[in-house]
Amino acid sequence: MRLHISHTTRYSYDQPVPYGLQQIRLTPKPCDSQSIVNWTIDIEGGREECAFNDQHGNRVQLLSLDSGQNGISITCTGDVDTIPTNGVVGLHSGHAPLWYYKRQTALTQPGKLIRKLANDMPENPNTIERLHDLSATIREAIGYETDRTDTGTTAEEALKVGHGVCQDHAHTFVSAARLLGFPARYVSGYLMMNDRVHQEASHAWAEAYVQDVGWIGFDVSNVISPDERYVRIATGLDYEEAAPIAGIVFGDGAESLLVTLQVQQ
């Protein structure tokens, strides 16, 4: 399937900004399930200072706001070819070793609730089935509901309130999978919803590493493994290492954010 993506993020300020930096991870990652046909990133109100590949193989660009600007706009446009692989994205590669992905972070650190969830998972000689069971268990425990959590909500907090979004589902899966002995990581990307072209936001899911198979994706929010409707953008130990956009701005002006996203075949 060929997916066409158009994604614009615009930050506006009610006063001119003297200085600001944005770090973006908005370039799709080649893997067994996808290949990039074309991809462009256009910047208005700023410029690229440097670009590099991080320890996860993400393409990272550092942008600076032009002095005195009242905003910056980042637009990604391109086509990506995807194929169904039952969520398998390939064997491990990159600078970070597999054991690194068993490391918990502040956002995934398990408390008593996640530890109980992991301990209560029944044994299953079929490793992949067990991971699907974990995904389904988390989805039952954390209902999908917006405006109940934010980017700073931890996996343990989301499980405690019993509500969250795809980020919370992914963090909880990653946390529990690591407790069960699996290398696991957070994934940010895009999902083409079948009933619409305009998407509300980018998407997030998790991946776990299974010996002799490789990295396998688990979209807890939809209780499936990613198919050809998914495009992987960045991976990391948690949201902070895979966030599409993060930055700082100096100044007293109030900030507003406008995001438009289209994903279509």
Secondary structure, DSSP 4 states (H G I P E B T S, - for coil): -EEEEEEEEEEEEEEEESEEEEEE--SPPPBTTEEEEEEEEEEESEEEEEEEE-TTS-EEEEEEEPTTEEEEEEEEEEEEEE---TTEEES--SSS-GGGGG---TTT---HHHHHHHHTSPP-S-HHHHHHHHHHHHHHHSEE-TTS--TT--HHHHHHHTEE-HHHHHHHHHHHHHHTT--EEEEEEEE--TT-SEESS-EEEEEEEETTTEEEEEBTTTTB---TTEEEEEEESSHHHH-SEEEEEESS--EEEEEEEEEE-
